[in-house]
């Protein structure tokens, strides 16, 4: 075993030059590690792409929520009365629309998402949103509502108690309190699937995969990984976002096991260098591939502050003047004294942030600086303002 006491004696015997040389070597090793280009992080294929035909579909319907405690639609809404009259007519009751004034019902829009491979009898969640001037849907029950697709066919039937997760209460004088959003709610497993979307993998000899974010580099890497996994040339890219895959003989009539093995393949994803700016709240997000050309930056904050205070002017004793209120205005101008900063070519995102923080740049100032750098042609990235 190594003797710690002997090691300490050897370290103390090192000359300052040797210790300095070792420190320089350690610093260079750290800098080389940070500057060395890292490979793109690998992700699963199922997280960046989807198979054609395997998708969800939106459903929509309009219905009535009943059983409300006086918090339903008011007299200014008439289509809820029409829906109630139609429902009663279908049940064999002929109502008198002129005398129908109810506050315990609310006309609602019912939406749902039909997942892929949903079968008849499956249960899905539905969202219920008020279409009138109802104050709250708390305690209400959605009556039987058909859910239709864009083709006009009924794909589901929704019904059940609405869970709001909030409340609204008010007094006669106009004051009140509201928690969350009481005019929209959810019915867990509130709809039953009545029609299936036809899609069969058994008869398919090929399938198409679409990348969520089209990119030629990512598509090429995905094709290479798929062919390596299938041990042949079965995949090819039609463009930067579409990959066609033929069914290998080893997976004949076994399309599902092949897709299960493909979606778990890990591929390195390449992305376009982007700078996202949200001017509403001063948020700036920059990707790792953002680079700058050689550019000089000088940023000085200019702040102008104007204050006005009323001042009472008293007349001199025994004078004929009167007491008046006159404005007292003071103007203060402050200008920042930040130094000129030069960023060399090829600096990465970490170096840019460190350099801008050194001159005290705030997120709001950073937005203006990035826009100016992009206008100068020194920002090698796409600048996107949301």
Phi, psi and omega in degrees: 000153180280135181276118181297324181294321179293323178296320179296323179294320179294321179294321180292335181278351179292144179283159177300329180294319180293317179296321177295320179296318179295322179295319178296320179297319178296319179296318178296322179296319179295316181295320179294324178295319180287324184278341183292131182295125180272143178292156180295145182288135182276138178230163179289147182295329181291341181272347182237001182211165178219153180272139181296130182098337179267089184208162177267163181228144182270141177239149183217144176202161176237135185214195182234138171255123183246169177085015179282151182267066178074011182254020182277198181292148179274191182286346180283349181255122182250342183286340175290326176294322179294319178295320178296320179295320178296319180295318180292324178296319178295337178269004177092014180248132179257103184274163175259105186295332183290338181253007181272106176226097184237141178248006183257012177234158179214133175282131186226156170259130183249122181236152179204162177243121178272110183289161177294147179065022175289134183251161179301128182100348177292154180251138178227158179279152178230151175250137182240126182228136181291139177254349180252215181250033177296145181274327182198147175256011183296132179081001182273165179232129177280126177277167188308121184229124175284141179250124184246155173266184181292342179274000178087355179276149178275122181249352180196161176234129184245142176190146176147173180288142183269129175259115186267315183078022179195181180205164176219130179223140181216157179259176181291333182278356178110345178283156181186178179221142181227134176240131182059219185232096188282355182262012176217139182211183183226148172240108181291128183053039186274356181231147178249131180288126182248347180217140181260151174270117185293124175200121185232125178276344189295324185267003183273138176253353178204164180213155182246135178246136181243130177283141178295320176239101184302135179200130183295322180293315179295320179296319179295318178294322179294318178298317180297318180291322180292315179294324177294322181288321180276353177060053178173178179262084182247347182239143174211152183265125176284324177204196182287353182229002184231132180233124178263135183233125176270151180281118179291155179300329181292339181249029179298128183059024177225054182293320183296313176299326179293316179294325178296324179284329181285322185291346178263005176291140179259127180230146174285127184262133177252140182231158177283140177293122183225150171236116182258128182236129173243101184287345182291323180236009175074032181265134178231124178236126182236136178283169185287340183269007180289130179229156179237142169278171181299124184210147176252134183236129172229120183231123178233128180281133176245117182237124177244122182240124181244124179239137176234126178233132177288136180234136181271124180258116180266137177286161178292155179300143178060021176263169181268006182286174180230158179283127181228160176254121182242146179283143177242106186256132176232134181242127180237130180240126178234133179237132180293154181241045179288148184275162176286133183237136180247124176256123181287168183288140175086010179292148182267184187293323179296320179291325178296313181296319180295320180290320180289326176292333181293333180260013174072042182275131175272165177303323178295318177292325181297325178298314179295322180294316180296321177295322178291321178294321178295320178295330178281352180081015182262350179267111182270065180195164177275125180263115184239125180254125181248000000 
